[in-house]
Amino acid sequence: MKSSLKIAFFGSSLVSAYWNGAATYYRGIIRALHDRGHLVTFYEPDAYDRQKHRDIPDPEWAKVVVYPADKEKGALKALESAQGADLMVKASGVGVFDELLEQAVLEFRRPETTVIFWDVDAPATLDRVQNNPKDPFASLVPKYDLVFTYGGGDPVVNAYTKLGARQCVPIYNALDPSTHFPVQPEGRFQCDLAFLGNRLPDRESRVEEFFLNVATRMPEQRFILGGSGWQDKPMSSNVNYIGHVYTRDHNALNSTPKALLNISRESMARYGFSPATRVFEAAGAAACIITDYWLGIDFFFEPEKEILVVRCGDEVEEQVRTLSHARARAIGDAAYKRVLTQHTYAHRAAQLEGILEARNLT
Protein backbone atom coordinates (compact mmCIF):
# COMPACT_ATOMS: atom_id res chain seq x y z
CA MET A 1 0.00 0.00 0.00
CA LYS A 2 1.17 3.52 -0.72
CA SER A 3 2.56 5.26 2.34
CA SER A 4 0.36 8.28 1.56
CA LEU A 5 -3.05 8.03 -0.10
CA LYS A 6 -5.00 10.87 -1.67
CA ILE A 7 -8.57 10.34 -0.43
CA ALA A 8 -11.69 12.11 -1.73
CA PHE A 9 -14.57 11.79 0.73
CA PHE A 10 -18.15 12.78 -0.14
CA GLY A 11 -20.22 13.13 3.05
CA SER A 12 -22.84 15.25 4.77
CA SER A 13 -20.54 17.64 6.66
CA LEU A 14 -17.19 17.63 8.38
CA VAL A 15 -17.37 21.14 9.82
CA SER A 16 -20.91 21.11 11.23
CA ALA A 17 -22.66 18.68 13.57
CA TYR A 18 -25.97 20.50 13.06
CA TRP A 19 -28.56 17.79 12.24
CA ASN A 20 -25.54 15.70 11.35
CA GLY A 21 -24.85 12.90 13.80
CA ALA A 22 -22.07 11.47 11.62
CA ALA A 23 -19.82 14.52 12.13
CA THR A 24 -17.93 13.06 15.10
CA TYR A 25 -17.36 9.82 13.19
CA TYR A 26 -16.08 11.60 10.09
CA ARG A 27 -13.77 13.80 12.14
CA GLY A 28 -12.33 10.93 14.10
CA ILE A 29 -11.66 8.69 11.12
CA ILE A 30 -10.28 11.45 8.91
CA ARG A 31 -8.02 12.96 11.58
CA ALA A 32 -6.63 9.47 12.31
CA LEU A 33 -5.98 8.89 8.59
CA HIS A 34 -4.20 12.24 8.40
CA ASP A 35 -2.07 11.27 11.41
CA ARG A 36 -1.02 8.17 9.46
CA GLY A 37 0.16 10.29 6.53
CA HIS A 38 -2.87 10.29 4.22
CA LEU A 39 -4.28 13.38 2.49
CA VAL A 40 -8.06 13.77 2.73
CA THR A 41 -10.31 16.18 0.87
CA PHE A 42 -13.84 16.25 2.23
CA TYR A 43 -16.60 17.36 -0.17
CA GLU A 44 -19.83 18.53 1.45
CA PRO A 45 -22.93 20.36 0.16
CA ASP A 46 -24.02 23.77 1.40
CA ALA A 47 -27.28 22.33 2.76
CA TYR A 48 -29.60 22.34 5.78
CA ASP A 49 -28.03 25.53 7.20
CA ARG A 50 -25.02 23.55 8.33
CA GLN A 51 -22.56 26.18 7.12
CA LYS A 52 -24.39 28.70 9.32
CA HIS A 53 -23.99 26.37 12.30
CA ARG A 54 -20.34 25.36 11.95
CA ASP A 55 -18.80 24.15 15.17
CA ILE A 56 -15.24 23.83 13.88
CA PRO A 57 -13.27 25.88 11.33
CA ASP A 58 -11.71 24.17 8.34
CA PRO A 59 -9.31 21.74 10.05
CA GLU A 60 -5.58 21.42 9.45
CA TRP A 61 -5.99 17.67 8.99
CA ALA A 62 -8.29 17.81 5.94
CA LYS A 63 -9.14 20.07 3.05
CA VAL A 64 -12.85 20.96 3.00
CA VAL A 65 -14.62 21.74 -0.28
CA VAL A 66 -18.18 23.08 0.03
CA TYR A 67 -20.24 22.83 -3.15
CA PRO A 68 -23.66 24.35 -3.95
CA ALA A 69 -26.65 22.22 -3.03
CA ASP A 70 -29.17 23.72 -5.45
CA LYS A 71 -27.86 22.37 -8.78
CA GLU A 72 -26.45 19.03 -9.89
CA LYS A 73 -23.54 20.69 -11.66
CA GLY A 74 -22.06 21.67 -8.29
CA ALA A 75 -21.82 18.03 -7.25
CA LEU A 76 -20.49 17.00 -10.66
CA LYS A 77 -17.82 19.71 -10.55
CA ALA A 78 -16.74 18.42 -7.15
CA LEU A 79 -16.51 14.91 -8.58
CA GLU A 80 -14.35 16.15 -11.45
CA SER A 81 -11.88 17.71 -9.04
CA ALA A 82 -11.73 14.44 -7.07
CA GLN A 83 -10.77 12.27 -10.04
CA GLY A 84 -7.07 12.18 -9.18
CA ALA A 85 -7.69 10.49 -5.82
CA ASP A 86 -6.32 7.06 -4.96
CA LEU A 87 -9.42 6.41 -2.87
CA MET A 88 -12.87 7.83 -3.57
CA VAL A 89 -15.51 7.47 -0.86
CA LYS A 90 -19.25 8.04 -1.17
CA ALA A 91 -20.85 8.12 2.27
CA SER A 92 -24.53 7.46 2.78
CA GLY A 93 -26.85 10.26 3.81
CA VAL A 94 -25.13 13.22 2.17
CA GLY A 95 -28.64 14.63 1.97
CA VAL A 96 -28.30 16.24 -1.45
CA PHE A 97 -28.00 14.38 -4.78
CA ASP A 98 -27.33 11.06 -3.07
CA GLU A 99 -28.54 8.96 -6.00
CA LEU A 100 -26.48 11.04 -8.42
CA LEU A 101 -23.34 10.67 -6.31
CA GLU A 102 -23.83 6.93 -5.76
CA GLN A 103 -23.77 6.41 -9.53
CA ALA A 104 -21.31 9.14 -10.48
CA VAL A 105 -18.42 8.11 -8.20
CA LEU A 106 -18.36 4.86 -10.15
CA GLU A 107 -18.50 6.63 -13.51
CA PHE A 108 -15.76 9.12 -12.58
CA ARG A 109 -13.37 6.44 -11.28
CA ARG A 110 -10.03 5.87 -12.94
CA PRO A 111 -8.41 2.43 -13.32
CA GLU A 112 -6.07 3.12 -10.39
CA THR A 113 -8.82 4.47 -8.11
CA THR A 114 -10.47 2.42 -5.36
CA VAL A 115 -14.14 3.34 -4.85
CA ILE A 116 -15.83 2.70 -1.52
CA PHE A 117 -19.39 3.10 -0.34
CA TRP A 118 -19.28 4.03 3.33
CA ASP A 119 -22.62 3.51 5.03
CA VAL A 120 -23.03 5.60 8.17
CA ASP A 121 -26.63 4.41 8.61
CA ALA A 122 -26.76 0.86 7.27
CA PRO A 123 -30.14 0.00 8.84
CA ALA A 124 -31.78 2.90 7.02
CA THR A 125 -30.05 2.10 3.72
CA LEU A 126 -30.86 -1.61 3.85
CA ASP A 127 -34.45 -1.03 4.92
CA ARG A 128 -34.84 1.39 2.03
CA VAL A 129 -33.52 -1.09 -0.52
CA GLN A 130 -35.47 -4.03 0.88
CA ASN A 131 -38.71 -2.04 0.88
CA ASN A 132 -38.23 -0.82 -2.68
CA PRO A 133 -37.09 -3.46 -5.21
CA LYS A 134 -36.66 -0.68 -7.80
CA ASP A 135 -34.22 1.32 -5.69
CA PRO A 136 -31.27 2.00 -8.06
CA PHE A 137 -28.67 1.63 -5.33
CA ALA A 138 -29.16 -2.14 -5.13
CA SER A 139 -27.71 -2.65 -8.61
CA LEU A 140 -24.70 -0.45 -7.79
CA VAL A 141 -23.53 -2.34 -4.69
CA PRO A 142 -21.54 -5.01 -6.62
CA LYS A 143 -19.70 -2.29 -8.53
CA TYR A 144 -18.00 -0.80 -5.46
CA ASP A 145 -14.62 -2.22 -4.49
CA LEU A 146 -15.65 -2.23 -0.83
CA VAL A 147 -18.54 -1.38 1.43
CA PHE A 148 -17.71 -0.02 4.86
CA THR A 149 -20.33 0.49 7.55
CA TYR A 150 -20.08 2.13 10.92
CA GLY A 151 -22.07 -0.59 12.59
CA GLY A 152 -24.35 -3.54 12.14
CA GLY A 153 -22.19 -6.60 12.64
CA ASP A 154 -23.08 -9.87 10.89
CA PRO A 155 -26.70 -8.90 10.07
CA VAL A 156 -25.51 -5.93 8.02
CA VAL A 157 -22.58 -7.80 6.47
CA ASN A 158 -24.90 -10.63 5.42
CA ALA A 159 -27.44 -8.21 3.97
CA TYR A 160 -24.81 -6.44 1.87
CA THR A 161 -23.37 -9.77 0.77
CA LYS A 162 -26.81 -10.78 -0.52
CA LEU A 163 -26.87 -7.54 -2.51
CA GLY A 164 -23.63 -8.61 -4.18
CA ALA A 165 -21.05 -6.60 -2.23
CA ARG A 166 -17.50 -7.74 -2.98
CA GLN A 167 -16.67 -7.23 0.69
CA CYS A 168 -18.51 -5.51 3.53
CA VAL A 169 -16.62 -4.59 6.71
CA PRO A 170 -17.83 -2.66 9.75
CA ILE A 171 -15.53 0.20 10.78
CA TYR A 172 -17.13 0.97 14.11
CA ASN A 173 -17.52 4.28 15.85
CA ALA A 174 -14.75 5.10 18.28
CA LEU A 175 -13.14 7.80 20.41
CA ASP A 176 -10.92 10.69 19.38
CA PRO A 177 -9.10 11.38 22.67
CA SER A 178 -7.96 14.78 21.41
CA THR A 179 -11.54 16.08 21.21
CA HIS A 180 -13.50 14.07 23.79
CA PHE A 181 -12.05 13.70 27.27
CA PRO A 182 -12.96 14.16 30.95
CA VAL A 183 -13.39 17.76 32.15
CA GLN A 184 -14.47 19.43 35.37
CA PRO A 185 -18.24 19.23 35.99
CA GLU A 186 -20.30 22.34 35.22
CA GLY A 187 -23.27 23.40 37.30
CA ARG A 188 -25.53 24.00 34.32
CA PHE A 189 -25.36 20.30 33.47
CA GLN A 190 -25.84 18.93 36.99
CA CYS A 191 -28.56 16.26 37.04
CA ASP A 192 -29.26 12.63 37.82
CA LEU A 193 -29.72 11.58 34.20
CA ALA A 194 -29.05 13.30 30.87
CA PHE A 195 -29.93 12.32 27.34
CA LEU A 196 -28.60 13.92 24.15
CA GLY A 197 -30.21 13.13 20.81
CA ASN A 198 -32.18 14.80 18.05
CA ARG A 199 -35.90 14.10 17.73
CA LEU A 200 -36.32 11.46 15.03
CA PRO A 201 -39.35 9.26 14.20
CA ASP A 202 -37.17 6.16 14.51
CA ARG A 203 -36.27 7.05 18.10
CA GLU A 204 -39.14 9.09 19.58
CA SER A 205 -41.19 6.30 21.14
CA ARG A 206 -38.05 4.88 22.76
CA VAL A 207 -37.18 8.29 24.19
CA GLU A 208 -40.68 8.47 25.66
CA GLU A 209 -40.32 5.06 27.30
CA PHE A 210 -36.72 5.23 28.48
CA PHE A 211 -36.48 8.91 29.41
CA LEU A 212 -39.56 11.14 29.44
CA ASN A 213 -41.91 8.69 31.17
CA VAL A 214 -39.19 7.83 33.68
CA ALA A 215 -38.74 11.51 34.49
CA THR A 216 -42.50 11.86 35.05
CA ARG A 217 -42.43 9.00 37.56
CA MET A 218 -39.41 10.46 39.40
CA PRO A 219 -40.32 14.07 40.26
CA GLU A 220 -37.64 14.24 42.96
CA GLN A 221 -34.85 13.61 40.40
CA ARG A 222 -33.41 16.06 37.87
CA PHE A 223 -33.15 15.30 34.14
CA ILE A 224 -31.58 17.09 31.17
CA LEU A 225 -32.70 16.63 27.58
CA GLY A 226 -30.45 17.93 24.79
CA GLY A 227 -30.86 17.85 21.01
CA SER A 228 -32.92 19.52 18.32
CA GLY A 229 -36.65 19.23 17.77
CA TRP A 230 -38.02 18.54 21.28
CA GLN A 231 -39.28 22.05 22.06
CA ASP A 232 -42.98 21.22 21.65
CA LYS A 233 -42.78 17.76 23.24
CA PRO A 234 -44.74 17.43 26.51
CA MET A 235 -42.37 16.80 29.42
CA SER A 236 -42.48 17.02 33.20
CA SER A 237 -41.17 20.06 35.06
CA ASN A 238 -38.09 18.22 36.32
CA VAL A 239 -36.79 17.91 32.74
CA ASN A 240 -34.54 20.77 31.65
CA TYR A 241 -34.66 20.96 27.86
CA ILE A 242 -31.50 22.70 26.63
CA GLY A 243 -31.89 22.34 22.85
CA HIS A 244 -29.03 21.78 20.43
CA VAL A 245 -25.75 21.16 22.23
CA TYR A 246 -22.70 22.31 20.30
CA THR A 247 -19.65 20.08 20.15
CA ARG A 248 -17.69 22.46 22.38
CA ASP A 249 -20.08 21.60 25.25
CA HIS A 250 -20.18 17.82 24.81
CA ASN A 251 -17.36 17.07 27.24
CA ALA A 252 -18.98 19.08 30.03
CA LEU A 253 -22.39 17.54 29.36
CA ASN A 254 -20.87 14.06 29.42
CA SER A 255 -18.68 14.63 32.47
CA THR A 256 -21.23 16.31 34.77
CA PRO A 257 -24.42 14.21 35.25
CA LYS A 258 -24.45 11.22 37.58
CA ALA A 259 -25.39 9.08 34.55
CA LEU A 260 -25.81 9.55 30.82
CA LEU A 261 -28.50 7.72 28.87
CA ASN A 262 -28.00 6.22 25.42
CA ILE A 263 -31.17 5.43 23.45
CA SER A 264 -30.70 3.74 20.10
CA ARG A 265 -32.90 4.33 17.13
CA GLU A 266 -35.25 1.39 16.62
CA SER A 267 -33.52 0.25 13.45
CA MET A 268 -30.07 0.40 15.04
CA ALA A 269 -31.23 -1.68 17.99
CA ARG A 270 -32.85 -4.18 15.62
CA TYR A 271 -29.67 -4.77 13.60
CA GLY A 272 -27.42 -4.67 16.66
CA PHE A 273 -23.67 -4.02 16.81
CA SER A 274 -24.42 -0.33 16.23
CA PRO A 275 -23.05 1.81 19.06
CA ALA A 276 -23.74 5.48 18.41
CA THR A 277 -20.90 7.99 18.30
CA ARG A 278 -22.22 9.50 21.53
CA VAL A 279 -21.50 6.22 23.38
CA PHE A 280 -17.78 6.58 22.70
CA GLU A 281 -17.87 10.34 23.28
CA ALA A 282 -19.43 9.73 26.69
CA ALA A 283 -17.03 6.91 27.56
CA GLY A 284 -14.17 9.21 26.55
CA ALA A 285 -15.38 11.66 29.18
CA ALA A 286 -15.54 8.86 31.79
CA ALA A 287 -19.33 9.09 31.93
CA CYS A 288 -21.43 6.39 33.55
CA ILE A 289 -23.51 5.24 30.58
CA ILE A 290 -26.92 3.62 30.86
CA THR A 291 -27.89 2.16 27.48
CA ASP A 292 -30.89 0.41 26.06
CA TYR A 293 -30.13 -3.18 25.11
CA TRP A 294 -28.92 -4.11 21.64
CA LEU A 295 -27.16 -7.21 20.36
CA GLY A 296 -23.39 -6.84 20.54
CA ILE A 297 -23.03 -4.46 23.49
CA ASP A 298 -20.58 -6.81 25.17
CA PHE A 299 -18.32 -6.65 22.10
CA PHE A 300 -17.56 -3.05 23.05
CA PHE A 301 -18.14 -2.78 26.83
CA GLU A 302 -18.58 -5.21 29.71
CA PRO A 303 -22.11 -4.84 31.16
CA GLU A 304 -22.29 -3.93 34.86
CA LYS A 305 -18.58 -3.10 34.94
CA GLU A 306 -18.13 -0.64 32.06
CA ILE A 307 -21.74 0.13 31.10
CA LEU A 308 -25.24 -0.38 32.51
CA VAL A 309 -27.79 -2.07 30.25
CA VAL A 310 -31.58 -1.68 30.48
CA ARG A 311 -34.42 -3.21 28.49
CA CYS A 312 -37.33 -0.98 29.53
CA GLY A 313 -38.22 2.25 31.28
CA ASP A 314 -38.76 0.51 34.61
CA GLU A 315 -35.16 -0.67 34.55
CA VAL A 316 -33.94 2.87 33.81
CA GLU A 317 -35.91 4.07 36.83
CA GLU A 318 -34.37 1.37 39.02
CA GLN A 319 -30.85 2.24 37.91
CA VAL A 320 -31.36 5.96 38.59
CA ARG A 321 -32.83 5.24 42.05
CA THR A 322 -30.10 2.86 43.18
CA LEU A 323 -26.98 4.17 41.44
CA SER A 324 -24.53 5.74 43.87
CA HIS A 325 -22.09 8.43 42.82
CA ALA A 326 -19.19 6.15 43.77
CA ARG A 327 -20.41 3.31 41.53
CA ALA A 328 -21.16 5.73 38.72
CA ARG A 329 -17.59 7.02 38.86
CA ALA A 330 -16.18 3.48 38.89
CA ILE A 331 -18.21 2.47 35.83
CA GLY A 332 -17.23 5.65 33.98
CA ASP A 333 -13.54 5.15 34.76
CA ALA A 334 -13.69 1.54 33.54
CA ALA A 335 -15.37 2.59 30.28
CA TYR A 336 -12.75 5.28 29.77
CA LYS A 337 -9.91 2.76 30.11
CA ARG A 338 -11.65 0.38 27.69
CA VAL A 339 -12.05 2.92 24.90
CA LEU A 340 -8.48 4.16 25.20
CA THR A 341 -7.06 0.65 24.85
CA GLN A 342 -9.40 -0.76 22.18
CA HIS A 343 -11.76 1.77 20.64
CA THR A 344 -10.00 4.88 19.37
CA TYR A 345 -10.07 6.14 15.80
CA ALA A 346 -6.37 5.31 15.57
CA HIS A 347 -7.42 1.67 15.99
CA ARG A 348 -10.04 2.09 13.25
CA ALA A 349 -7.65 3.78 10.80
CA ALA A 350 -5.14 0.96 11.26
CA GLN A 351 -7.93 -1.53 10.58
CA LEU A 352 -8.86 0.32 7.38
CA GLU A 353 -5.28 0.30 6.15
CA GLY A 354 -5.03 -3.42 6.84
CA ILE A 355 -8.16 -4.12 4.78
CA LEU A 356 -6.90 -2.13 1.81
CA GLU A 357 -3.47 -3.73 1.98
CA ALA A 358 -4.88 -7.26 2.20
CA ARG A 359 -6.93 -6.68 -0.94
CA ASN A 360 -4.14 -4.85 -2.81
CA LEU A 361 -6.59 -2.10 -3.61
CA THR A 362 -4.08 0.73 -3.62
C-alpha positions in Angstrom: 0.0 0.0 0.0 1.2 3.5 -0.7 2.6 5.3 2.3 0.4 8.3 1.6 -3.1 8.0 -0.1 -5.0 10.9 -1.7 -8.6 10.3 -0.4 -11.7 12.1 -1.7 -14.6 11.8 0.7 -18.1 12.8 -0.1 -20.2 13.1 3.0 -22.8 15.2 4.8 -20.5 17.6 6.7 -17.2 17.6 8.4 -17.4 21.1 9.8 -20.9 21.1 11.2 -22.7 18.7 13.6 -26.0 20.5 13.1 -28.6 17.8 12.2 -25.5 15.7 11.4 -24.8 12.9 13.8 -22.1 11.5 11.6 -19.8 14.5 12.1 -17.9 13.1 15.1 -17.4 9.8 13.2 -16.1 11.6 10.1 -13.8 13.8 12.1 -12.3 10.9 14.1 -11.7 8.7 11.1 -10.3 11.5 8.9 -8.0 13.0 11.6 -6.6 9.5 12.3 -6.0 8.9 8.6 -4.2 12.2 8.4 -2.1 11.3 11.4 -1.0 8.2 9.5 0.2 10.3 6.5 -2.9 10.3 4.2 -4.3 13.4 2.5 -8.1 13.8 2.7 -10.3 16.2 0.9 -13.8 16.3 2.2 -16.6 17.4 -0.2 -19.8 18.5 1.4 -22.9 20.4 0.2 -24.0 23.8 1.4 -27.3 22.3 2.8 -29.6 22.3 5.8 -28.0 25.5 7.2 -25.0 23.6 8.3 -22.6 26.2 7.1 -24.4 28.7 9.3 -24.0 26.4 12.3 -20.3 25.4 12.0 -18.8 24.2 15.2 -15.2 23.8 13.9 -13.3 25.9 11.3 -11.7 24.2 8.3 -9.3 21.7 10.1 -5.6 21.4 9.5 -6.0 17.7 9.0 -8.3 17.8 5.9 -9.1 20.1 3.0 -12.8 21.0 3.0 -14.6 21.7 -0.3 -18.2 23.1 0.0 -20.2 22.8 -3.2 -23.7 24.3 -4.0 -26.6 22.2 -3.0 -29.2 23.7 -5.5 -27.9 22.4 -8.8 -26.4 19.0 -9.9 -23.5 20.7 -11.7 -22.1 21.7 -8.3 -21.8 18.0 -7.3 -20.5 17.0 -10.7 -17.8 19.7 -10.5 -16.7 18.4 -7.1 -16.5 14.9 -8.6 -14.4 16.1 -11.5 -11.9 17.7 -9.0 -11.7 14.4 -7.1 -10.8 12.3 -10.0 -7.1 12.2 -9.2 -7.7 10.5 -5.8 -6.3 7.1 -5.0 -9.4 6.4 -2.9 -12.9 7.8 -3.6 -15.5 7.5 -0.9 -19.3 8.0 -1.2 -20.8 8.1 2.3 -24.5 7.5 2.8 -26.8 10.3 3.8 -25.1 13.2 2.2 -28.6 14.6 2.0 -28.3 16.2 -1.5 -28.0 14.4 -4.8 -27.3 11.1 -3.1 -28.5 9.0 -6.0 -26.5 11.0 -8.4 -23.3 10.7 -6.3 -23.8 6.9 -5.8 -23.8 6.4 -9.5 -21.3 9.1 -10.5 -18.4 8.1 -8.2 -18.4 4.9 -10.1 -18.5 6.6 -13.5 -15.8 9.1 -12.6 -13.4 6.4 -11.3 -10.0 5.9 -12.9 -8.4 2.4 -13.3 -6.1 3.1 -10.4 -8.8 4.5 -8.1 -10.5 2.4 -5.4 -14.1 3.3 -4.9 -15.8 2.7 -1.5 -19.4 3.1 -0.3 -19.3 4.0 3.3 -22.6 3.5 5.0 -23.0 5.6 8.2 -26.6 4.4 8.6 -26.8 0.9 7.3 -30.1 0.0 8.8 -31.8 2.9 7.0 -30.0 2.1 3.7 -30.9 -1.6 3.8 -34.5 -1.0 4.9 -34.8 1.4 2.0 -33.5 -1.1 -0.5 -35.5 -4.0 0.9 -38.7 -2.0 0.9 -38.2 -0.8 -2.7 -37.1 -3.5 -5.2 -36.7 -0.7 -7.8 -34.2 1.3 -5.7 -31.3 2.0 -8.1 -28.7 1.6 -5.3 -29.2 -2.1 -5.1 -27.7 -2.7 -8.6 -24.7 -0.4 -7.8 -23.5 -2.3 -4.7 -21.5 -5.0 -6.6 -19.7 -2.3 -8.5 -18.0 -0.8 -5.5 -14.6 -2.2 -4.5 -15.6 -2.2 -0.8 -18.5 -1.4 1.4 -17.7 0.0 4.9 -20.3 0.5 7.5 -20.1 2.1 10.9 -22.1 -0.6 12.6 -24.4 -3.5 12.1 -22.2 -6.6 12.6 -23.1 -9.9 10.9 -26.7 -8.9 10.1 -25.5 -5.9 8.0 -22.6 -7.8 6.5 -24.9 -10.6 5.4 -27.4 -8.2 4.0 -24.8 -6.4 1.9 -23.4 -9.8 0.8 -26.8 -10.8 -0.5 -26.9 -7.5 -2.5 -23.6 -8.6 -4.2 -21.1 -6.6 -2.2 -17.5 -7.7 -3.0 -16.7 -7.2 0.7 -18.5 -5.5 3.5 -16.6 -4.6 6.7 -17.8 -2.7 9.8 -15.5 0.2 10.8 -17.1 1.0 14.1 -17.5 4.3 15.9 -14.7 5.1 18.3 -13.1 7.8 20.4 -10.9 10.7 19.4 -9.1 11.4 22.7 -8.0 14.8 21.4 -11.5 16.1 21.2 -13.5 14.1 23.8 -12.1 13.7 27.3 -13.0 14.2 31.0 -13.4 17.8 32.1 -14.5 19.4 35.4 -18.2 19.2 36.0 -20.3 22.3 35.2 -23.3 23.4 37.3 -25.5 24.0 34.3 -25.4 20.3 33.5 -25.8 18.9 37.0 -28.6 16.3 37.0 -29.3 12.6 37.8 -29.7 11.6 34.2 -29.1 13.3 30.9 -29.9 12.3 27.3 -28.6 13.9 24.1 -30.2 13.1 20.8 -32.2 14.8 18.0 -35.9 14.1 17.7 -36.3 11.5 15.0 -39.3 9.3 14.2 -37.2 6.2 14.5 -36.3 7.1 18.1 -39.1 9.1 19.6 -41.2 6.3 21.1 -38.1 4.9 22.8 -37.2 8.3 24.2 -40.7 8.5 25.7 -40.3 5.1 27.3 -36.7 5.2 28.5 -36.5 8.9 29.4 -39.6 11.1 29.4 -41.9 8.7 31.2 -39.2 7.8 33.7 -38.7 11.5 34.5 -42.5 11.9 35.1 -42.4 9.0 37.6 -39.4 10.5 39.4 -40.3 14.1 40.3 -37.6 14.2 43.0 -34.9 13.6 40.4 -33.4 16.1 37.9 -33.2 15.3 34.1 -31.6 17.1 31.2 -32.7 16.6 27.6 -30.4 17.9 24.8 -30.9 17.8 21.0 -32.9 19.5 18.3 -36.7 19.2 17.8 -38.0 18.5 21.3 -39.3 22.0 22.1 -43.0 21.2 21.7 -42.8 17.8 23.2 -44.7 17.4 26.5 -42.4 16.8 29.4 -42.5 17.0 33.2 -41.2 20.1 35.1 -38.1 18.2 36.3 -36.8 17.9 32.7 -34.5 20.8 31.7 -34.7 21.0 27.9 -31.5 22.7 26.6 -31.9 22.3 22.8 -29.0 21.8 20.4 -25.8 21.2 22.2 -22.7 22.3 20.3 -19.7 20.1 20.2 -17.7 22.5 22.4 -20.1 21.6 25.3 -20.2 17.8 24.8 -17.4 17.1 27.2 -19.0 19.1 30.0 -22.4 17.5 29.4 -20.9 14.1 29.4 -18.7 14.6 32.5 -21.2 16.3 34.8 -24.4 14.2 35.2 -24.5 11.2 37.6 -25.4 9.1 34.6 -25.8 9.6 30.8 -28.5 7.7 28.9 -28.0 6.2 25.4 -31.2 5.4 23.5 -30.7 3.7 20.1 -32.9 4.3 17.1 -35.2 1.4 16.6 -33.5 0.3 13.4 -30.1 0.4 15.0 -31.2 -1.7 18.0 -32.8 -4.2 15.6 -29.7 -4.8 13.6 -27.4 -4.7 16.7 -23.7 -4.0 16.8 -24.4 -0.3 16.2 -23.0 1.8 19.1 -23.7 5.5 18.4 -20.9 8.0 18.3 -22.2 9.5 21.5 -21.5 6.2 23.4 -17.8 6.6 22.7 -17.9 10.3 23.3 -19.4 9.7 26.7 -17.0 6.9 27.6 -14.2 9.2 26.5 -15.4 11.7 29.2 -15.5 8.9 31.8 -19.3 9.1 31.9 -21.4 6.4 33.6 -23.5 5.2 30.6 -26.9 3.6 30.9 -27.9 2.2 27.5 -30.9 0.4 26.1 -30.1 -3.2 25.1 -28.9 -4.1 21.6 -27.2 -7.2 20.4 -23.4 -6.8 20.5 -23.0 -4.5 23.5 -20.6 -6.8 25.2 -18.3 -6.7 22.1 -17.6 -3.1 23.1 -18.1 -2.8 26.8 -18.6 -5.2 29.7 -22.1 -4.8 31.2 -22.3 -3.9 34.9 -18.6 -3.1 34.9 -18.1 -0.6 32.1 -21.7 0.1 31.1 -25.2 -0.4 32.5 -27.8 -2.1 30.3 -31.6 -1.7 30.5 -34.4 -3.2 28.5 -37.3 -1.0 29.5 -38.2 2.2 31.3 -38.8 0.5 34.6 -35.2 -0.7 34.5 -33.9 2.9 33.8 -35.9 4.1 36.8 -34.4 1.4 39.0 -30.8 2.2 37.9 -31.4 6.0 38.6 -32.8 5.2 42.1 -30.1 2.9 43.2 -27.0 4.2 41.4 -24.5 5.7 43.9 -22.1 8.4 42.8 -19.2 6.2 43.8 -20.4 3.3 41.5 -21.2 5.7 38.7 -17.6 7.0 38.9 -16.2 3.5 38.9 -18.2 2.5 35.8 -17.2 5.7 34.0 -13.5 5.1 34.8 -13.7 1.5 33.5 -15.4 2.6 30.3 -12.8 5.3 29.8 -9.9 2.8 30.1 -11.7 0.4 27.7 -12.1 2.9 24.9 -8.5 4.2 25.2 -7.1 0.7 24.8 -9.4 -0.8 22.2 -11.8 1.8 20.6 -10.0 4.9 19.4 -10.1 6.1 15.8 -6.4 5.3 15.6 -7.4 1.7 16.0 -10.0 2.1 13.3 -7.7 3.8 10.8 -5.1 1.0 11.3 -7.9 -1.5 10.6 -8.9 0.3 7.4 -5.3 0.3 6.2 -5.0 -3.4 6.8 -8.2 -4.1 4.8 -6.9 -2.1 1.8 -3.5 -3.7 2.0 -4.9 -7.3 2.2 -6.9 -6.7 -0.9 -4.1 -4.9 -2.8 -6.6 -2.1 -3.6 -4.1 0.7 -3.6 
